[in-house]
């Protein structure tokens, strides 16, 4: 999985965590976490959210990104790192 970001602490991938709490996408997630506004709107429409959450340098301070598909997260990371 060479597409995953470098991390010194934990790394977590979640799919549809909002359903565990009987919440909508809008209730559970922050639109600012999404890789784009289009992905936010697509996630709402399809009721599908992938979240990648990692600690880049230490167990304190993290990065969190979300998208409607895991492929969209992979693409965002690829574009960011090129």
C-alpha positions as semicolon CSV with decimal commas, in nm:
position;residue;x (nm);y (nm);z (nm)
1;X;0,000;0,000;0,000
2;X;0,257;0,252;-0,112
3;X;-0,009;0,519;-0,164
4;X;-0,061;0,569;0,211
5;X;0,095;0,880;0,363
6;X;0,403;0,855;0,582
7;X;0,302;0,839;0,946
8;X;0,491;0,810;1,275
9;X;0,175;0,748;1,478
10;X;-0,145;0,563;1,394
11;X;-0,329;0,551;1,063
12;X;-0,698;0,464;1,032
13;X;-0,930;0,406;0,737
14;X;-1,304;0,418;0,808
15;X;-1,597;0,359;0,578
16;X;-1,945;0,485;0,655
17;X;-1,885;0,549;1,024
18;X;-2,193;0,772;1,026
19;X;-2,415;0,468;0,987
20;X;-2,288;0,331;1,319
21;X;-2,454;0,630;1,487
22;X;-2,768;0,644;1,272
23;X;-2,660;0,984;1,140
24;X;-2,659;1,139;0,797
25;X;-2,340;1,239;0,619
26;X;-2,417;1,605;0,700
27;X;-2,464;1,531;1,070
28;X;-2,148;1,327;1,115
29;X;-1,878;1,485;0,899
30;X;-1,721;1,825;0,849
31;X;-1,731;1,940;0,486
32;X;-1,384;2,091;0,539
33;X;-1,240;1,739;0,574
34;X;-1,339;1,643;0,221
35;X;-1,087;1,653;-0,061
36;X;-1,325;1,873;-0,263
37;X;-1,674;2,019;-0,254
38;X;-1,771;1,778;-0,532
39;X;-1,669;1,484;-0,313
40;X;-1,874;1,626;-0,024
41;X;-2,184;1,651;-0,243
42;X;-2,125;1,307;-0,394
43;X;-2,088;1,156;-0,045
44;X;-2,422;1,306;0,058
45;X;-2,594;1,185;-0,257
46;X;-2,451;0,832;-0,240
47;X;-2,449;0,806;0,142
48;X;-2,091;0,681;0,123
49;X;-1,790;0,825;0,306
50;X;-1,432;0,705;0,332
51;X;-1,207;0,874;0,589
52;X;-0,830;0,852;0,616
53;X;-0,698;0,976;0,951
54;X;-0,328;0,972;1,038
55;X;-0,065;1,115;1,270
56;X;0,220;1,230;1,042
57;X;0,495;1,304;1,295
58;X;0,385;1,211;1,647
59;X;0,077;1,079;1,826
60;X;-0,018;1,446;1,873
61;X;-0,154;1,640;1,577
62;X;-0,329;1,460;1,295
63;X;-0,450;1,491;0,940
64;X;-0,797;1,378;0,834
65;X;-0,933;1,367;0,480
66;X;-1,257;1,229;0,343
67;X;-1,418;1,146;0,010
68;X;-1,704;0,945;-0,132
69;X;-1,464;0,673;-0,252
70;X;-1,131;0,537;-0,141
71;X;-1,005;0,594;-0,495
72;X;-1,074;0,969;-0,461
73;X;-0,860;0,976;-0,145
74;X;-0,583;0,787;-0,325
75;X;-0,596;1,031;-0,618
76;X;-0,586;1,334;-0,386
77;X;-0,281;1,195;-0,205
78;X;-0,110;1,118;-0,536
79;X;-0,171;1,471;-0,666
80;X;-0,060;1,627;-0,340
81;X;0,267;1,434;-0,338
82;X;0,369;1,503;-0,700
